[in-house]
Amino acid sequence: MTHLNSHFLRIRASHVSCLKLLYIPIFLICIGCAGGSGKEQNTVSIADLRAQLKPLRKIGTYAGFDQKAHVLYMGNDSVERWLRLNQEAHKIQTIHYAHKGSGQNYIDRPSEEFRFRIGEIIFSGDSSLLTYNDYQIAQKIGGSKRVTVQFTHNSVEEAKPTFYLWIHYEISPDLPVIRKWLTIQNLTDSAFFIENVVIESLPLFAGREDSLQVWQYGMSGILEEPLPTPWEGGTSDPFILIGNADINGGVVLGNEGAGILKYYAVYSDREAVSIGLRPTTAINGAEIRVPPSRSVNTPKVWTMLFEGGLQATIEKITQDGLAYIPSYSRDAKLHIPEIQWITLETELERSIGAMRPGDLIALDYDWNIEDLQSIKQISRQVHEGGGKFGIRLPVAEIHTSILDHPEWQFAPVPVFRWPAVPKNHDMDREGEQDEGETQQSTTHEAVPVIYCVLSDYGYYLTQAVKTLLQETETDLLILDRPILGSQHNLLKGCDALGHQHYTRAESIGAIYRWLFQFADYLHREYPALQLGITASTYGVEQPDAACLAHFDLFFDDLSAKSPDSSHKAQ
């Protein structure tokens, strides 16, 4: 209140006549900061709110509900979004999404808003299958506001509700960005699967699809050639940009899903721009299992409206947005010197003699216990010379001569051919496979066995890594080699029974969750340890928000390089 009082004094000195007018919006803003359910909050129409806020230069974030228009609104100095909340038809749809600087409204018709499937039933914001319960507006740290709308699904076959759905929107004071995610709580006695998850579905630039261009953003910051619409894909893209030359602006789509789970669609299957998880009809489609009486959250996605050039927009994302949007910069979180790779056969004395304080010496360890003593000696000598020691370690790809547990092994799907890939479908830029490519390699060359981390192998690996770190006092641990399935297989995921997953499609997301929990565990146990991951392990060419939330460094595919070469972290 000190800030507001000083503000009143300045107004009283120069604009006495405006004082009564200003009392109303300031009172409304204070109400919005208090949070609470939609049934309890005082409300104000959108027109009245916008008219009363005009005298203020900086309005921060605001949100409220217009009872007459049945519109739930949110905004800041840059953007404003209206959601029509039809309490009788039980629908929720975006009807207005505007960039205030340009005055451009990017929505010309009501949205689908979200979409997912349970069994044979498709739920979306424009259907009437869900019963509206309530909304809530909450003030968050840093001036952000979170708007949450709750729905319930009541099945005619069940006496009690089957699940709750919460739709979350979050807006910060200084960015033209709105984040969104879903929470689903299972109220039944048995688990169910969520498929074809679309977290954000908006008819952006409806009717102007022919004038749109899609850019896939690379970590180098250099835009690739634009792609025509319709388009879908983007598993390797932390975000994509959609430009519309007619208005000299566009929208940035961000997806905080992990690795190959990310999915974007620009007027490919519906008349909308969508962000979510890969559909089960696509290669490596994802399923989310919701256990009884449990809740699950989808990944967060975000939209950012912009005007002007694309390059300026990218700079805004990578600089001004770092406090709100996860960092997509190539810069490492912590500076790591260039790595000098050695082998157990390297003349160590020569390497140590040329080493400067702080230099990083690293080698590969394939879990051969006979080499552990030599590695301990190398680590000790490196540390005595003032250097740092690193190990590149296969996570799940182990030779059976070292570990032979068939029940832990990763089980790929049977050999079959996938249908032809749709036109303009992004093949993840990992490798341009032909449309009729066999999903499993038919070569019979000897390769190491991949173990599923969702089996008991995951516990075994955790204990083995803990022992390795204690024995070697490693400064940098790089997780390497495939974890989602053989690099020869286009279709990822484990199809084995008896592991902590029920389907191959579910296993992909479950493996990523295990990987992140494993990384968090190592960070807690060894705070000084720097943890890296390779593209080979993560499954895509560049880090994304999910990866950088758990790993310190992301490396290109080191597995194809010789140990003598040096590589820098991305």
C-alpha positions in Angstrom: 0.0 0.0 0.0 3.0 2.3 0.4 3.5 2.4 -3.4 -0.2 3.1 -4.0 -0.2 5.9 -1.4 2.8 7.6 -3.0 1.0 7.2 -6.3 -2.1 8.9 -4.9 0.0 11.8 -3.6 1.5 12.4 -7.1 -2.0 12.3 -8.6 -3.4 14.6 -6.0 -0.7 17.2 -6.8 -1.2 17.2 -10.6 -4.5 15.5 -11.4 -7.0 16.1 -8.7 -9.9 15.9 -11.0 -9.0 12.3 -12.0 -8.9 11.0 -8.5 -12.4 9.7 -8.3 -12.0 8.0 -11.7 -8.9 6.2 -10.5 -10.4 4.8 -7.3 -12.5 2.2 -9.3 -9.7 0.5 -11.3 -7.3 0.4 -8.4 -10.0 -1.2 -6.2 -10.6 -3.7 -8.9 -7.0 -4.6 -9.3 -6.7 -5.1 -5.6 -9.6 -7.5 -5.8 -7.9 -9.5 -8.6 -4.8 -9.8 -6.5 -6.8 -11.5 -3.8 -7.7 -14.6 -5.8 -10.7 -16.8 -4.9 -13.3 -18.7 -6.8 -15.5 -17.3 -9.5 -18.6 -17.6 -7.4 -17.2 -15.4 -4.7 -15.4 -12.7 -6.7 -16.8 -9.3 -7.5 -16.9 -8.9 -11.3 -16.8 -6.1 -13.8 -17.4 -5.9 -17.5 -14.5 -5.8 -20.0 -15.6 -2.5 -21.4 -15.8 -0.8 -18.0 -12.4 -2.2 -17.0 -10.6 -1.1 -20.1 -12.2 2.4 -19.9 -11.2 2.9 -16.3 -7.7 1.6 -16.8 -6.8 4.2 -19.5 -5.3 6.8 -17.1 -2.7 4.3 -15.9 0.6 3.9 -17.8 1.5 0.5 -16.5 -1.3 -1.9 -15.5 0.7 -5.1 -14.9 -1.6 -8.1 -15.2 -5.3 -8.3 -14.7 -8.0 -10.9 -14.9 -11.7 -11.1 -14.2 -15.2 -12.3 -15.3 -17.8 -10.3 -17.2 -21.1 -11.8 -16.0 -23.2 -10.1 -18.6 -21.1 -11.3 -21.5 -20.0 -14.6 -19.9 -16.4 -13.8 -20.7 -13.4 -14.6 -18.6 -10.6 -12.2 -19.5 -6.9 -11.8 -18.8 -4.3 -9.4 -20.0 -1.3 -7.2 -19.4 0.2 -4.2 -21.2 0.9 -6.3 -24.3 -1.9 -8.8 -24.9 -5.4 -9.5 -23.9 -7.4 -12.8 -24.2 -11.1 -13.4 -23.8 -12.6 -16.8 -23.0 -16.3 -17.3 -23.5 -17.4 -19.4 -20.6 -20.8 -20.8 -21.5 -22.1 -22.1 -18.2 -25.3 -23.5 -19.7 -23.7 -25.3 -22.7 -20.6 -26.1 -20.6 -18.1 -24.8 -23.2 -15.0 -22.8 -23.0 -13.6 -21.0 -26.1 -11.2 -18.2 -26.8 -13.1 -15.5 -28.8 -10.5 -12.7 -28.7 -6.7 -12.7 -28.5 -5.2 -9.3 -29.3 -1.8 -7.7 -29.5 -2.3 -4.3 -28.0 0.7 -2.6 -29.7 -0.7 -3.3 -33.2 -4.3 -3.5 -32.2 -4.5 -6.8 -34.1 -6.9 -9.4 -33.0 -5.6 -12.8 -34.0 -8.8 -14.7 -33.4 -11.7 -14.4 -35.8 -13.9 -17.3 -34.6 -14.4 -19.3 -31.4 -11.6 -21.8 -30.6 -11.6 -25.5 -30.0 -9.4 -24.6 -27.0 -8.1 -28.1 -26.1 -8.7 -31.7 -27.1 -7.9 -35.2 -25.8 -9.4 -38.6 -26.1 -10.2 -41.2 -23.4 -11.2 -44.5 -25.0 -13.5 -43.6 -27.9 -14.7 -40.3 -26.4 -13.1 -37.0 -27.6 -13.3 -34.1 -25.2 -12.7 -30.5 -26.2 -13.5 -27.0 -25.2 -16.3 -26.6 -27.8 -18.1 -29.8 -26.9 -20.7 -30.2 -24.1 -19.4 -33.4 -22.6 -17.9 -31.6 -19.5 -19.8 -29.8 -16.8 -18.5 -26.4 -15.8 -17.8 -26.1 -12.0 -15.9 -22.9 -11.2 -13.0 -20.6 -12.0 -10.3 -19.1 -9.8 -7.9 -16.2 -10.2 -4.7 -16.4 -8.2 -1.8 -13.9 -7.8 1.6 -15.5 -8.3 5.1 -14.4 -7.4 6.5 -11.7 -9.6 3.1 -10.2 -10.5 1.9 -13.0 -12.6 -1.7 -14.2 -12.5 -3.0 -17.7 -12.9 -6.5 -18.3 -14.1 -7.9 -21.8 -13.6 -11.2 -23.2 -14.9 -12.6 -26.5 -13.5 -14.8 -29.0 -15.3 -16.2 -32.4 -14.3 -17.1 -35.3 -16.4 -20.2 -37.2 -15.4 -20.7 -40.5 -17.1 -24.2 -41.9 -17.6 -22.9 -45.3 -16.7 -21.4 -44.2 -13.4 -23.1 -43.0 -10.3 -20.2 -40.7 -9.5 -18.0 -38.4 -11.6 -15.2 -40.0 -13.6 -12.7 -37.2 -13.7 -12.0 -33.5 -13.0 -10.3 -31.3 -15.5 -8.5 -28.1 -14.7 -7.4 -25.7 -17.4 -4.6 -23.4 -16.3 -3.6 -20.1 -17.9 -0.7 -18.0 -16.6 0.2 -14.5 -17.7 3.2 -12.4 -16.6 3.4 -8.6 -16.4 6.0 -7.8 -19.0 5.7 -10.3 -21.8 3.1 -10.9 -24.6 3.0 -14.5 -23.5 0.3 -16.8 -22.1 1.2 -20.2 -20.8 -1.3 -23.0 -20.6 -1.5 -26.6 -19.3 -4.1 -29.2 -18.2 -4.6 -31.2 -15.0 -6.7 -34.3 -15.0 -7.7 -36.2 -11.8 -9.0 -39.7 -12.1 -12.0 -40.2 -9.8 -12.6 -43.9 -10.7 -11.3 -47.2 -9.4 -9.3 -48.1 -12.5 -6.7 -46.4 -14.6 -7.4 -44.8 -18.0 -5.3 -43.5 -20.8 -5.3 -40.0 -22.3 -4.5 -39.9 -26.0 -4.2 -37.3 -28.8 -3.5 -34.5 -26.3 -3.9 -31.0 -27.7 -3.2 -28.5 -24.9 -3.7 -25.3 -27.0 -6.0 -25.1 -30.1 -6.6 -21.7 -31.6 -7.9 -20.6 -35.0 -5.1 -18.1 -35.4 -5.2 -16.3 -38.7 -8.3 -18.2 -39.8 -9.0 -17.8 -43.5 -5.5 -16.5 -44.1 -3.7 -19.9 -44.1 -2.2 -19.3 -47.6 -0.3 -16.2 -46.4 1.3 -18.0 -43.4 4.8 -19.3 -43.2 6.3 -21.6 -40.6 9.9 -21.3 -39.3 11.5 -24.1 -37.2 13.8 -22.4 -34.7 17.3 -23.9 -34.3 19.5 -23.5 -31.4 22.0 -21.6 -33.5 19.4 -18.8 -33.7 19.4 -18.9 -37.5 16.0 -19.4 -39.1 15.7 -22.2 -41.6 13.8 -21.8 -44.8 10.1 -21.3 -44.1 7.7 -24.2 -44.6 4.3 -23.8 -46.3 1.1 -24.7 -44.5 -0.5 -27.0 -43.7 2.3 -28.4 -41.6 2.8 -30.6 -38.6 5.7 -32.1 -36.6 8.4 -30.2 -34.7 9.7 -32.8 -32.2 13.2 -31.2 -32.4 11.9 -27.6 -32.1 11.8 -25.9 -28.7 9.5 -23.4 -30.4 8.3 -22.5 -33.9 7.3 -19.2 -35.4 4.3 -18.5 -37.6 4.6 -15.3 -39.7 1.8 -13.4 -41.5 3.1 -10.9 -44.0 -0.3 -9.3 -44.2 -0.1 -7.8 -40.7 3.7 -7.8 -40.3 3.5 -10.0 -37.2 2.7 -13.4 -36.0 2.8 -15.8 -33.2 5.5 -17.9 -31.5 4.4 -21.4 -30.3 6.3 -23.0 -27.5 6.1 -26.5 -26.2 7.7 -27.6 -22.9 7.1 -31.3 -23.6 10.1 -33.6 -23.5 12.1 -34.6 -26.5 10.2 -36.5 -29.2 6.9 -36.0 -27.4 6.6 -32.4 -28.7 4.1 -31.7 -31.4 2.8 -28.7 -33.4 0.1 -28.6 -36.1 -0.6 -25.6 -38.3 -3.9 -26.2 -40.2 -3.0 -29.8 -40.9 -5.9 -31.9 -39.5 -8.2 -29.2 -38.2 -8.7 -25.5 -39.0 -6.5 -24.5 -36.1 -3.0 -24.0 -34.8 -2.4 -26.6 -32.1 0.3 -27.4 -29.6 0.5 -30.6 -27.6 1.8 -34.2 -27.6 2.3 -36.5 -30.6 -1.0 -38.2 -31.5 -1.2 -41.9 -31.3 -1.9 -42.1 -35.0 1.6 -40.6 -35.7 5.0 -42.3 -35.3 5.9 -42.3 -31.6 2.6 -41.1 -30.5 2.2 -40.6 -26.8 -0.3 -41.9 -24.2 -0.6 -40.7 -20.6 -1.9 -43.2 -18.0 -3.9 -41.7 -15.1 -3.9 -44.1 -12.1 -7.0 -44.4 -9.9 -7.4 -41.4 -7.5 -4.4 -39.7 -9.0 -3.8 -36.5 -11.0 -1.5 -35.9 -13.9 -0.4 -32.6 -15.5 0.3 -32.2 -19.2 3.4 -30.3 -20.2 3.1 -26.5 -20.4 2.8 -24.8 -23.7 2.8 -21.1 -24.6 1.8 -18.6 -27.2 3.5 -15.3 -27.8 2.0 -12.7 -30.1 4.5 -10.4 -31.8 4.7 -7.6 -34.4 7.6 -6.7 -36.6 10.6 -8.7 -37.7 11.2 -12.3 -36.8 14.8 -11.8 -35.8 13.8 -9.1 -33.3 11.2 -11.5 -31.9 13.8 -14.2 -31.4 16.1 -11.7 -29.6 13.2 -10.8 -27.3 12.6 -14.4 -26.5 16.2 -15.2 -25.7 16.9 -12.0 -23.7 13.8 -10.4 -22.2 11.9 -13.6 -21.7 14.5 -15.6 -19.7 12.8 -14.8 -16.4 9.6 -16.3 -17.6 10.3 -18.6 -20.6 12.8 -21.3 -20.0 16.2 -20.5 -21.6 16.6 -21.8 -25.2 20.1 -20.2 -25.5 23.1 -22.2 -26.8 25.1 -20.8 -23.8 25.7 -23.4 -21.1 24.4 -22.6 -17.7 27.9 -23.0 -16.3 31.0 -22.5 -18.3 32.8 -25.7 -19.0 36.2 -25.7 -20.6 36.8 -27.5 -23.8 37.0 -31.2 -23.2 40.2 -33.2 -23.8 39.1 -36.7 -24.5 41.5 -39.5 -23.5 41.4 -43.3 -23.5 42.8 -45.8 -21.0 45.6 -46.3 -23.5 46.5 -42.6 -23.6 49.9 -41.5 -22.4 48.5 -39.9 -19.3 51.8 -38.3 -18.2 51.9 -36.2 -21.4 48.2 -35.2 -21.0 48.7 -34.2 -17.4 51.9 -32.3 -18.2 50.1 -30.2 -20.8 47.0 -29.6 -18.6 46.3 -26.2 -17.2 44.4 -25.6 -14.0 40.7 -26.0 -14.6 41.1 -28.1 -17.8 38.6 -30.9 -18.2 39.9 -34.4 -19.0 37.2 -37.0 -19.8 37.0 -40.6 -21.0 34.4 -43.2 -21.9 33.5 -45.9 -19.5 31.5 -48.9 -20.7 30.8 -50.4 -17.3 33.7 -52.9 -17.5 34.6 -53.4 -13.8 38.2 -54.3 -14.7 38.8 -50.7 -15.9 37.5 -49.1 -12.7 40.8 -49.1 -10.8 42.6 -47.4 -13.8 39.8 -44.8 -14.0 40.2 -44.0 -10.3 43.9 -43.5 -10.7 43.4 -41.2 -13.7 40.8 -39.2 -11.8 43.2 -38.8 -8.8 46.1 -37.6 -11.1 43.9 -35.1 -12.9 42.6 -33.6 -9.7 46.2 -33.4 -8.3 47.2 -31.5 -11.4 44.4 -29.0 -10.8 42.1 -30.3 -13.5 38.6 -31.6 -13.6 37.6 -35.1 -14.5 34.6 -36.3 -16.6 33.1 -39.5 -17.7 30.9 -40.3 -20.6 28.6 -43.1 -19.7 26.1 -45.3 -21.6 22.7 -45.1 -19.7 21.0 -48.2 -21.0 23.1 -49.7 -23.8 25.2 -52.4 -22.1 27.0 -55.5 -23.5 25.6 -58.8 -22.2 29.1 -59.8 -21.2 28.8 -57.1 -18.5 25.1 -57.4 -17.6 22.9 -60.3 -18.7 19.4 -59.9 -17.4 16.9 -60.7 -20.3 13.9 -59.7 -18.1 15.3 -56.2 -17.9 15.9 -55.8 -21.7 14.2 -53.2 -23.8 11.6 -54.9 -26.1 11.0 -53.2 -29.4 7.8 -53.6 -31.3 7.6 -56.4 -34.0 8.8 -55.7 -37.5 6.2 -54.0 -39.6 5.8 -51.1 -42.0 4.3 -47.7 -41.1 1.8 -46.1 -43.4 3.1 -43.3 -45.7 3.9 -40.1 -44.0 1.5 -37.2 -44.7 2.6 -34.3 -46.9 4.5 -31.6 -45.1 4.9 -33.9 -42.1 8.1 -33.1 -40.3 10.3 -36.3 -39.9 11.9 -34.8 -36.8 15.1 -33.9 -38.8 16.8 -36.8 -37.2 17.1 -38.6 -40.5 14.9 -38.4 -43.6 13.6 -41.9 -43.8 11.8 -43.1 -46.9 8.0 -43.4 -46.5 8.1 -47.1 -46.6 11.1 -47.6 -44.3 11.0 -50.7 -42.1 10.6 -49.7 -38.5 13.2 -52.2 -37.2 16.6 -52.8 -38.8 17.0 -56.1 -40.5 20.8 -56.2 -40.1 22.1 -58.9 -37.8 25.3 -57.1 -36.7 26.2 -57.6 -33.1 25.1 -54.6 -31.0 24.9 -54.0 -27.3 21.6 -54.7 -25.6 19.4 -51.8 -24.5 17.9 -52.2 -21.0 14.6 -50.5 -20.0 15.1 -48.1 -17.2 11.5 -48.7 -16.2 12.4 -52.3 -15.2 14.5 -53.2 -12.2 17.5 -52.1 -14.2 16.6 -48.5 -13.4 17.3 -49.2 -9.7 20.4 -51.1 -10.5 21.7 -48.3 -12.7 21.1 -45.7 -10.0 23.1 -47.6 -7.4 25.9 -48.3 -9.9 26.2 -44.6 -10.9 26.2 -43.6 -7.3 29.1 -46.0 -6.6 31.0 -44.8 -9.7 30.7 -41.1 -8.6 31.9 -41.9 -5.1 34.8 -44.0 -6.3 36.0 -41.6 -9.0 35.0 -38.1 -7.6 33.8 -37.2 -11.1 33.2 -33.5 -11.8 31.2 -34.0 -15.1 29.0 -37.0 -15.9 27.7 -37.2 -19.5 24.8 -39.6 -20.1 25.1 -41.1 -23.6 23.7 -43.7 -26.0 20.1 -44.5 -26.8 17.6 -44.9 -24.0 14.3 -44.8 -26.0 15.1 -47.7 -28.2 17.7 -48.8 -30.8 19.0 -46.0 -33.1 18.1 -48.4 -36.0 14.4 -48.2 -35.1 12.2 -45.3 -36.2 9.5 -46.4 -33.7 10.6 -45.8 -30.1 9.4 -47.2 -26.8 9.5 -50.4 -24.9 6.9 -53.1 -25.6 8.0 -55.5 -22.8 5.6 -56.8 -20.1 6.4 -56.6 -16.4 8.1 -53.1 -16.5 6.6 -50.0 -15.0 4.5 -49.2 -18.1 1.6 -50.8 -19.8 2.0 -49.8 -23.4 4.8 -48.8 -25.8 3.2 -45.4 -26.3 3.0 -44.8 -22.5 6.7 -45.9 -22.0 8.1 -43.0 -24.0 6.8 -40.4 -21.6 7.5 -42.6 -18.6 11.2 -43.0 -19.7 11.6 -39.3 -19.9 10.1 -38.8 -16.4 12.5 -41.5 -15.1 15.4 -39.7 -16.7 14.5 -36.3 -15.2 14.0 -37.9 -11.7 17.3 -39.6 -12.1 19.0 -36.3 -12.9 17.3 -34.5 -10.0 18.5 -37.3 -7.7 22.1 -36.9 -8.8 21.9 -33.2 -8.4 20.6 -33.6 -4.8 23.2 -36.2 -3.9 26.1 -34.5 -5.6 25.5 -30.7 -5.7 28.9 -30.0 -7.3 28.4 -32.5 -10.1 27.8 -31.1 -13.6 25.4 -33.3 -15.5 25.2 -33.5 -19.3 23.2 -35.4 -21.8 23.8 -36.2 -25.4 21.4 -35.9 -28.4 21.7 -39.6 -28.8 20.2 -40.2 -25.3 17.6 -37.4 -25.3 16.3 -38.4 -28.7 16.3 -35.0 -30.5 19.0 -32.7 -31.9 18.8 -29.8 -29.5 17.7 -29.2 -25.9 14.3 -28.0 -25.0 12.7 -26.6 -21.8 12.2 -30.0 -20.2 15.8 -30.9 -20.8 17.3 -27.7 -19.5 15.2 -27.9 -16.4 17.1 -31.0 -15.3 20.5 -31.1 -17.1 23.3 -28.6 -17.0 24.7 -29.3 -20.4 23.5 -30.6 -23.7 26.0 -32.2 -26.2 25.7 -33.0 -29.8 26.0 -36.7 -30.7 29.4 -37.5 -29.3 29.0 -41.2 -29.9 29.9 -40.9 -33.6 33.1 -38.9 -32.8 36.5 -40.2 -31.9 37.6 -39.8 -28.3 40.5 -37.7 -29.5 38.3 -34.9 -30.7 37.0 -32.1 -28.5 33.5 -30.9 -28.3 31.8 -28.0 -26.6 28.5 -28.0 -24.8 25.5 -26.4 -26.3 
